[in-house]
Amino acid sequence: MSQRLLHACYRIEDLDASLKFYTEVFDFEISRKREFPDDGFDLVYLLLPGDNFELELTYNYGEGPYEIGNGFSHLAISVDDLEEYHQKCVDSGYETTDLKGLPGHDPSYFFVTDPDGYRLEVMRDKNAS
């Protein structure tokens, strides 16, 4: 029986701010948008080029801010140049940690926080040369 992971959903407070973060700081592209004004919400699906896993942004009109809680931690993406992306995130003004590494290992990741408080772990692509 075939299975695959399709998407993760974030409920967001400001659609424009979230789209700016995901499309300008990273290379997410809008794969589809569904608007339901009579029901008070919009759905925007984002993809990274060459990937099939979507990030669904759900904007409920007039709702938020949302409480993320302490059970969910983050989504992770890999990049070919960790230091370049780290500097880009620092320069963007979004909350960005220092480069980190697991105990006894060189730095291989950092975290950046989107406008709604969701964290992305940005990891060095193991296949990048």
CNS distance restraints for C-alpha pairs under 8 A (distance, minus, plus):
assign (resid   5 and name CA) (resid  53 and name CA) 6.82 0.50 0.50
assign (resid   6 and name CA) (resid  52 and name CA) 7.42 0.50 0.50
assign (resid   6 and name CA) (resid  53 and name CA) 5.36 0.50 0.50
assign (resid   6 and name CA) (resid  54 and name CA) 6.30 0.50 0.50
assign (resid   7 and name CA) (resid  53 and name CA) 5.45 0.50 0.50
assign (resid   7 and name CA) (resid  54 and name CA) 4.47 0.50 0.50
assign (resid   7 and name CA) (resid  55 and name CA) 5.47 0.50 0.50
assign (resid   7 and name CA) (resid  56 and name CA) 6.48 0.50 0.50
assign (resid   8 and name CA) (resid  54 and name CA) 6.65 0.50 0.50
assign (resid   8 and name CA) (resid  55 and name CA) 5.18 0.50 0.50
assign (resid   8 and name CA) (resid  56 and name CA) 5.90 0.50 0.50
assign (resid   9 and name CA) (resid  55 and name CA) 6.01 0.50 0.50
assign (resid   9 and name CA) (resid  56 and name CA) 4.49 0.50 0.50
assign (resid   9 and name CA) (resid  57 and name CA) 5.87 0.50 0.50
assign (resid   9 and name CA) (resid  58 and name CA) 6.85 0.50 0.50
assign (resid  10 and name CA) (resid  55 and name CA) 7.54 0.50 0.50
assign (resid  10 and name CA) (resid  56 and name CA) 6.22 0.50 0.50
assign (resid  10 and name CA) (resid  57 and name CA) 5.14 0.50 0.50
assign (resid  10 and name CA) (resid  58 and name CA) 6.10 0.50 0.50
assign (resid  11 and name CA) (resid  57 and name CA) 6.00 0.50 0.50
assign (resid  11 and name CA) (resid  58 and name CA) 4.73 0.50 0.50
assign (resid  11 and name CA) (resid  59 and name CA) 6.07 0.50 0.50
assign (resid  11 and name CA) (resid  60 and name CA) 7.51 0.50 0.50
assign (resid  11 and name CA) (resid  66 and name CA) 7.21 0.50 0.50
assign (resid  12 and name CA) (resid  18 and name CA) 7.33 0.50 0.50
assign (resid  12 and name CA) (resid  57 and name CA) 6.47 0.50 0.50
assign (resid  12 and name CA) (resid  58 and name CA) 6.02 0.50 0.50
assign (resid  12 and name CA) (resid  59 and name CA) 5.41 0.50 0.50
assign (resid  12 and name CA) (resid  60 and name CA) 7.58 0.50 0.50
assign (resid  12 and name CA) (resid  64 and name CA) 7.10 0.50 0.50
assign (resid  12 and name CA) (resid  65 and name CA) 7.50 0.50 0.50
assign (resid  12 and name CA) (resid  66 and name CA) 7.32 0.50 0.50
assign (resid  12 and name CA) (resid 116 and name CA) 6.14 0.50 0.50
assign (resid  13 and name CA) (resid  59 and name CA) 6.44 0.50 0.50
assign (resid  13 and name CA) (resid  60 and name CA) 7.54 0.50 0.50
assign (resid  13 and name CA) (resid  62 and name CA) 7.83 0.50 0.50
assign (resid  13 and name CA) (resid  63 and name CA) 6.46 0.50 0.50
assign (resid  13 and name CA) (resid  64 and name CA) 5.15 0.50 0.50
assign (resid  13 and name CA) (resid  65 and name CA) 5.72 0.50 0.50
assign (resid  13 and name CA) (resid  66 and name CA) 7.44 0.50 0.50
assign (resid  13 and name CA) (resid 116 and name CA) 6.73 0.50 0.50
assign (resid  14 and name CA) (resid  18 and name CA) 6.29 0.50 0.50
assign (resid  14 and name CA) (resid  59 and name CA) 7.26 0.50 0.50
assign (resid  15 and name CA) (resid  19 and name CA) 6.07 0.50 0.50
assign (resid  15 and name CA) (resid  57 and name CA) 7.73 0.50 0.50
assign (resid  15 and name CA) (resid  59 and name CA) 6.22 0.50 0.50
assign (resid  16 and name CA) (resid  20 and name CA) 6.09 0.50 0.50
assign (resid  17 and name CA) (resid  21 and name CA) 6.31 0.50 0.50
assign (resid  17 and name CA) (resid 115 and name CA) 6.55 0.50 0.50
assign (resid  18 and name CA) (resid  22 and name CA) 6.29 0.50 0.50
assign (resid  18 and name CA) (resid 114 and name CA) 7.00 0.50 0.50
assign (resid  18 and name CA) (resid 115 and name CA) 6.13 0.50 0.50
assign (resid  18 and name CA) (resid 116 and name CA) 7.62 0.50 0.50
assign (resid  19 and name CA) (resid  23 and name CA) 5.85 0.50 0.50
assign (resid  19 and name CA) (resid  24 and name CA) 7.98 0.50 0.50
assign (resid  20 and name CA) (resid  24 and name CA) 5.48 0.50 0.50
assign (resid  20 and name CA) (resid  25 and name CA) 7.57 0.50 0.50
assign (resid  21 and name CA) (resid  25 and name CA) 5.43 0.50 0.50
assign (resid  21 and name CA) (resid  26 and name CA) 7.23 0.50 0.50
assign (resid  21 and name CA) (resid 114 and name CA) 6.55 0.50 0.50
assign (resid  21 and name CA) (resid 115 and name CA) 7.41 0.50 0.50
assign (resid  22 and name CA) (resid  26 and name CA) 5.32 0.50 0.50
assign (resid  22 and name CA) (resid  27 and name CA) 6.86 0.50 0.50
assign (resid  22 and name CA) (resid  28 and name CA) 5.61 0.50 0.50
assign (resid  23 and name CA) (resid  27 and name CA) 5.20 0.50 0.50
assign (resid  23 and name CA) (resid  28 and name CA) 4.82 0.50 0.50
assign (resid  23 and name CA) (resid  29 and name CA) 6.23 0.50 0.50
assign (resid  25 and name CA) (resid  88 and name CA) 7.02 0.50 0.50
assign (resid  25 and name CA) (resid  89 and name CA) 6.52 0.50 0.50
assign (resid  25 and name CA) (resid  92 and name CA) 7.10 0.50 0.50
assign (resid  27 and name CA) (resid  48 and name CA) 6.07 0.50 0.50
assign (resid  27 and name CA) (resid  49 and name CA) 7.30 0.50 0.50
assign (resid  28 and name CA) (resid  46 and name CA) 5.79 0.50 0.50
assign (resid  28 and name CA) (resid  47 and name CA) 5.24 0.50 0.50
assign (resid  28 and name CA) (resid  48 and name CA) 4.57 0.50 0.50
assign (resid  28 and name CA) (resid  49 and name CA) 7.05 0.50 0.50
assign (resid  29 and name CA) (resid  46 and name CA) 5.34 0.50 0.50
assign (resid  29 and name CA) (resid  47 and name CA) 5.36 0.50 0.50
assign (resid  29 and name CA) (resid  48 and name CA) 6.24 0.50 0.50
assign (resid  29 and name CA) (resid  49 and name CA) 7.33 0.50 0.50
assign (resid  30 and name CA) (resid  44 and name CA) 6.89 0.50 0.50
assign (resid  30 and name CA) (resid  45 and name CA) 5.82 0.50 0.50
assign (resid  30 and name CA) (resid  46 and name CA) 4.55 0.50 0.50
assign (resid  30 and name CA) (resid  47 and name CA) 6.47 0.50 0.50
assign (resid  31 and name CA) (resid  44 and name CA) 7.79 0.50 0.50
assign (resid  31 and name CA) (resid  45 and name CA) 5.55 0.50 0.50
assign (resid  31 and name CA) (resid  46 and name CA) 5.40 0.50 0.50
assign (resid  31 and name CA) (resid  47 and name CA) 6.13 0.50 0.50
assign (resid  32 and name CA) (resid  44 and name CA) 6.07 0.50 0.50
assign (resid  32 and name CA) (resid  45 and name CA) 5.37 0.50 0.50
assign (resid  32 and name CA) (resid  46 and name CA) 7.37 0.50 0.50
assign (resid  33 and name CA) (resid  42 and name CA) 7.48 0.50 0.50
assign (resid  33 and name CA) (resid  43 and name CA) 5.74 0.50 0.50
assign (resid  33 and name CA) (resid  44 and name CA) 4.45 0.50 0.50
assign (resid  33 and name CA) (resid  45 and name CA) 6.25 0.50 0.50
assign (resid  34 and name CA) (resid  42 and name CA) 5.80 0.50 0.50
assign (resid  34 and name CA) (resid  43 and name CA) 5.09 0.50 0.50
assign (resid  34 and name CA) (resid  44 and name CA) 6.41 0.50 0.50
assign (resid  35 and name CA) (resid  41 and name CA) 6.59 0.50 0.50
assign (resid  35 and name CA) (resid  42 and name CA) 4.40 0.50 0.50
assign (resid  35 and name CA) (resid  43 and name CA) 6.33 0.50 0.50
assign (resid  36 and name CA) (resid  40 and name CA) 6.11 0.50 0.50
assign (resid  36 and name CA) (resid  41 and name CA) 5.35 0.50 0.50
assign (resid  36 and name CA) (resid  42 and name CA) 5.63 0.50 0.50
assign (resid  37 and name CA) (resid  41 and name CA) 6.00 0.50 0.50
assign (resid  37 and name CA) (resid  42 and name CA) 7.26 0.50 0.50
assign (resid  40 and name CA) (resid  60 and name CA) 5.94 0.50 0.50
assign (resid  40 and name CA) (resid  61 and name CA) 5.30 0.50 0.50
assign (resid  41 and name CA) (resid  58 and name CA) 7.07 0.50 0.50
assign (resid  41 and name CA) (resid  59 and name CA) 5.48 0.50 0.50
assign (resid  41 and name CA) (resid  60 and name CA) 4.31 0.50 0.50
assign (resid  41 and name CA) (resid  61 and name CA) 5.60 0.50 0.50
assign (resid  42 and name CA) (resid  58 and name CA) 5.97 0.50 0.50
assign (resid  42 and name CA) (resid  59 and name CA) 5.20 0.50 0.50
assign (resid  42 and name CA) (resid  60 and name CA) 6.62 0.50 0.50
assign (resid  43 and name CA) (resid  56 and name CA) 6.64 0.50 0.50
assign (resid  43 and name CA) (resid  57 and name CA) 5.76 0.50 0.50
assign (resid  43 and name CA) (resid  58 and name CA) 4.78 0.50 0.50
assign (resid  43 and name CA) (resid  59 and name CA) 6.39 0.50 0.50
assign (resid  44 and name CA) (resid  56 and name CA) 5.70 0.50 0.50
assign (resid  44 and name CA) (resid  57 and name CA) 5.13 0.50 0.50
assign (resid  44 and name CA) (resid  58 and name CA) 6.62 0.50 0.50
assign (resid  45 and name CA) (resid  54 and name CA) 5.98 0.50 0.50
assign (resid  45 and name CA) (resid  55 and name CA) 5.62 0.50 0.50
assign (resid  45 and name CA) (resid  56 and name CA) 4.43 0.50 0.50
assign (resid  45 and name CA) (resid  57 and name CA) 6.24 0.50 0.50
assign (resid  46 and name CA) (resid  54 and name CA) 5.39 0.50 0.50
assign (resid  46 and name CA) (resid  55 and name CA) 5.08 0.50 0.50
assign (resid  46 and name CA) (resid  56 and name CA) 6.35 0.50 0.50
assign (resid  46 and name CA) (resid  57 and name CA) 7.82 0.50 0.50
assign (resid  47 and name CA) (resid  51 and name CA) 6.43 0.50 0.50
assign (resid  47 and name CA) (resid  52 and name CA) 6.79 0.50 0.50
assign (resid  47 and name CA) (resid  53 and name CA) 6.57 0.50 0.50
assign (resid  47 and name CA) (resid  54 and name CA) 5.06 0.50 0.50
assign (resid  47 and name CA) (resid  55 and name CA) 6.59 0.50 0.50
assign (resid  48 and name CA) (resid  52 and name CA) 7.82 0.50 0.50
assign (resid  48 and name CA) (resid  54 and name CA) 7.92 0.50 0.50
assign (resid  59 and name CA) (resid  63 and name CA) 7.97 0.50 0.50
assign (resid  65 and name CA) (resid 116 and name CA) 7.41 0.50 0.50
assign (resid  66 and name CA) (resid 116 and name CA) 7.70 0.50 0.50
assign (resid  68 and name CA) (resid  72 and name CA) 7.14 0.50 0.50
assign (resid  68 and name CA) (resid 117 and name CA) 7.55 0.50 0.50
assign (resid  68 and name CA) (resid 118 and name CA) 7.45 0.50 0.50
assign (resid  73 and name CA) (resid 118 and name CA) 7.98 0.50 0.50
assign (resid  73 and name CA) (resid 119 and name CA) 7.06 0.50 0.50
assign (resid  74 and name CA) (resid 118 and name CA) 6.66 0.50 0.50
assign (resid  74 and name CA) (resid 119 and name CA) 4.99 0.50 0.50
assign (resid  74 and name CA) (resid 120 and name CA) 5.45 0.50 0.50
assign (resid  74 and name CA) (resid 121 and name CA) 6.52 0.50 0.50
assign (resid  75 and name CA) (resid 119 and name CA) 6.83 0.50 0.50
assign (resid  75 and name CA) (resid 120 and name CA) 5.11 0.50 0.50
assign (resid  75 and name CA) (resid 121 and name CA) 6.13 0.50 0.50
assign (resid  76 and name CA) (resid 120 and name CA) 5.44 0.50 0.50
assign (resid  76 and name CA) (resid 121 and name CA) 4.40 0.50 0.50
assign (resid  76 and name CA) (resid 122 and name CA) 5.80 0.50 0.50
assign (resid  76 and name CA) (resid 123 and name CA) 7.02 0.50 0.50
assign (resid  77 and name CA) (resid 120 and name CA) 7.20 0.50 0.50
assign (resid  77 and name CA) (resid 121 and name CA) 6.33 0.50 0.50
assign (resid  77 and name CA) (resid 122 and name CA) 5.21 0.50 0.50
assign (resid  77 and name CA) (resid 123 and name CA) 6.13 0.50 0.50
assign (resid  78 and name CA) (resid 122 and name CA) 5.76 0.50 0.50
assign (resid  78 and name CA) (resid 123 and name CA) 4.63 0.50 0.50
assign (resid  78 and name CA) (resid 124 and name CA) 5.60 0.50 0.50
assign (resid  78 and name CA) (resid 125 and name CA) 4.92 0.50 0.50
assign (resid  79 and name CA) (resid  85 and name CA) 7.47 0.50 0.50
assign (resid  79 and name CA) (resid 122 and name CA) 6.89 0.50 0.50
assign (resid  79 and name CA) (resid 123 and name CA) 6.19 0.50 0.50
assign (resid  79 and name CA) (resid 124 and name CA) 5.48 0.50 0.50
assign (resid  79 and name CA) (resid 125 and name CA) 5.22 0.50 0.50
assign (resid  80 and name CA) (resid 124 and name CA) 6.24 0.50 0.50
assign (resid  80 and name CA) (resid 125 and name CA) 5.27 0.50 0.50
assign (resid  80 and name CA) (resid 127 and name CA) 7.95 0.50 0.50
assign (resid  80 and name CA) (resid 128 and name CA) 5.14 0.50 0.50
assign (resid  80 and name CA) (resid 129 and name CA) 7.73 0.50 0.50
assign (resid  81 and name CA) (resid  85 and name CA) 6.38 0.50 0.50
assign (resid  81 and name CA) (resid 124 and name CA) 6.76 0.50 0.50
assign (resid  81 and name CA) (resid 125 and name CA) 7.80 0.50 0.50
assign (resid  81 and name CA) (resid 128 and name CA) 7.77 0.50 0.50
assign (resid  82 and name CA) (resid  86 and name CA) 6.00 0.50 0.50
assign (resid  82 and name CA) (resid 108 and name CA) 7.37 0.50 0.50
assign (resid  82 and name CA) (resid 109 and name CA) 7.22 0.50 0.50
assign (resid  82 and name CA) (resid 122 and name CA) 7.46 0.50 0.50
assign (resid  82 and name CA) (resid 123 and name CA) 6.71 0.50 0.50
assign (resid  82 and name CA) (resid 124 and name CA) 5.24 0.50 0.50
assign (resid  82 and name CA) (resid 125 and name CA) 7.98 0.50 0.50
assign (resid  83 and name CA) (resid  87 and name CA) 6.21 0.50 0.50
assign (resid  84 and name CA) (resid  88 and name CA) 6.21 0.50 0.50
assign (resid  85 and name CA) (resid  89 and name CA) 6.12 0.50 0.50
assign (resid  86 and name CA) (resid  90 and name CA) 6.20 0.50 0.50
assign (resid  86 and name CA) (resid  96 and name CA) 7.79 0.50 0.50
assign (resid  86 and name CA) (resid  99 and name CA) 7.49 0.50 0.50
assign (resid  86 and name CA) (resid 110 and name CA) 7.29 0.50 0.50
assign (resid  87 and name CA) (resid  91 and name CA) 5.99 0.50 0.50
assign (resid  88 and name CA) (resid  92 and name CA) 6.06 0.50 0.50
assign (resid  89 and name CA) (resid  93 and name CA) 6.84 0.50 0.50
assign (resid  89 and name CA) (resid  94 and name CA) 6.39 0.50 0.50
assign (resid  89 and name CA) (resid  95 and name CA) 7.97 0.50 0.50
assign (resid  89 and name CA) (resid  96 and name CA) 6.41 0.50 0.50
assign (resid  89 and name CA) (resid 112 and name CA) 6.98 0.50 0.50
assign (resid  90 and name CA) (resid  94 and name CA) 6.63 0.50 0.50
assign (resid  90 and name CA) (resid  95 and name CA) 7.36 0.50 0.50
assign (resid  90 and name CA) (resid  96 and name CA) 5.85 0.50 0.50
assign (resid  94 and name CA) (resid 112 and name CA) 6.74 0.50 0.50
assign (resid  94 and name CA) (resid 113 and name CA) 6.32 0.50 0.50
assign (resid  94 and name CA) (resid 114 and name CA) 6.87 0.50 0.50
assign (resid  94 and name CA) (resid 115 and name CA) 7.77 0.50 0.50
assign (resid  95 and name CA) (resid 112 and name CA) 5.65 0.50 0.50
assign (resid  95 and name CA) (resid 113 and name CA) 5.37 0.50 0.50
assign (resid  95 and name CA) (resid 114 and name CA) 7.80 0.50 0.50
assign (resid  96 and name CA) (resid 110 and name CA) 7.31 0.50 0.50
assign (resid  96 and name CA) (resid 111 and name CA) 5.76 0.50 0.50
assign (resid  96 and name CA) (resid 112 and name CA) 4.36 0.50 0.50
assign (resid  96 and name CA) (resid 113 and name CA) 6.57 0.50 0.50
assign (resid  97 and name CA) (resid 110 and name CA) 5.75 0.50 0.50
assign (resid  97 and name CA) (resid 111 and name CA) 5.44 0.50 0.50
assign (resid  97 and name CA) (resid 112 and name CA) 6.53 0.50 0.50
assign (resid  98 and name CA) (resid 110 and name CA) 6.23 0.50 0.50
assign (resid  98 and name CA) (resid 111 and name CA) 7.95 0.50 0.50
assign (resid  99 and name CA) (resid 107 and name CA) 5.66 0.50 0.50
assign (resid  99 and name CA) (resid 108 and name CA) 6.98 0.50 0.50
assign (resid  99 and name CA) (resid 109 and name CA) 5.78 0.50 0.50
assign (resid  99 and name CA) (resid 110 and name CA) 4.92 0.50 0.50
assign (resid 100 and name CA) (resid 106 and name CA) 7.67 0.50 0.50
assign (resid 100 and name CA) (resid 107 and name CA) 4.58 0.50 0.50
assign (resid 100 and name CA) (resid 108 and name CA) 6.10 0.50 0.50
assign (resid 100 and name CA) (resid 109 and name CA) 5.36 0.50 0.50
assign (resid 100 and name CA) (resid 110 and name CA) 5.67 0.50 0.50
assign (resid 101 and name CA) (resid 105 and name CA) 5.44 0.50 0.50
assign (resid 101 and name CA) (resid 106 and name CA) 5.26 0.50 0.50
assign (resid 101 and name CA) (resid 107 and name CA) 3.89 0.50 0.50
assign (resid 101 and name CA) (resid 108 and name CA) 5.29 0.50 0.50
assign (resid 101 and name CA) (resid 109 and name CA) 6.44 0.50 0.50
assign (resid 102 and name CA) (resid 106 and name CA) 7.41 0.50 0.50
assign (resid 102 and name CA) (resid 107 and name CA) 7.43 0.50 0.50
assign (resid 108 and name CA) (resid 123 and name CA) 5.82 0.50 0.50
assign (resid 108 and name CA) (resid 124 and name CA) 5.32 0.50 0.50
assign (resid 109 and name CA) (resid 121 and name CA) 6.66 0.50 0.50
assign (resid 109 and name CA) (resid 122 and name CA) 5.40 0.50 0.50
assign (resid 109 and name CA) (resid 123 and name CA) 4.30 0.50 0.50
assign (resid 109 and name CA) (resid 124 and name CA) 6.15 0.50 0.50
assign (resid 110 and name CA) (resid 121 and name CA) 5.75 0.50 0.50
assign (resid 110 and name CA) (resid 122 and name CA) 5.43 0.50 0.50
assign (resid 110 and name CA) (resid 123 and name CA) 6.79 0.50 0.50
assign (resid 111 and name CA) (resid 119 and name CA) 6.29 0.50 0.50
assign (resid 111 and name CA) (resid 120 and name CA) 5.54 0.50 0.50
assign (resid 111 and name CA) (resid 121 and name CA) 4.52 0.50 0.50
assign (resid 111 and name CA) (resid 122 and name CA) 6.01 0.50 0.50
assign (resid 112 and name CA) (resid 119 and name CA) 5.62 0.50 0.50
assign (resid 112 and name CA) (resid 120 and name CA) 5.42 0.50 0.50
assign (resid 112 and name CA) (resid 121 and name CA) 6.68 0.50 0.50
assign (resid 112 and name CA) (resid 122 and name CA) 7.55 0.50 0.50
assign (resid 113 and name CA) (resid 117 and name CA) 5.54 0.50 0.50
assign (resid 113 and name CA) (resid 118 and name CA) 5.53 0.50 0.50
assign (resid 113 and name CA) (resid 119 and name CA) 4.37 0.50 0.50
assign (resid 113 and name CA) (resid 120 and name CA) 6.31 0.50 0.50
assign (resid 114 and name CA) (resid 118 and name CA) 5.41 0.50 0.50
assign (resid 114 and name CA) (resid 119 and name CA) 6.27 0.50 0.50
assign (resid 114 and name CA) (resid 120 and name CA) 7.67 0.50 0.50
assign (resid 124 and name CA) (resid 128 and name CA) 7.80 0.50 0.50
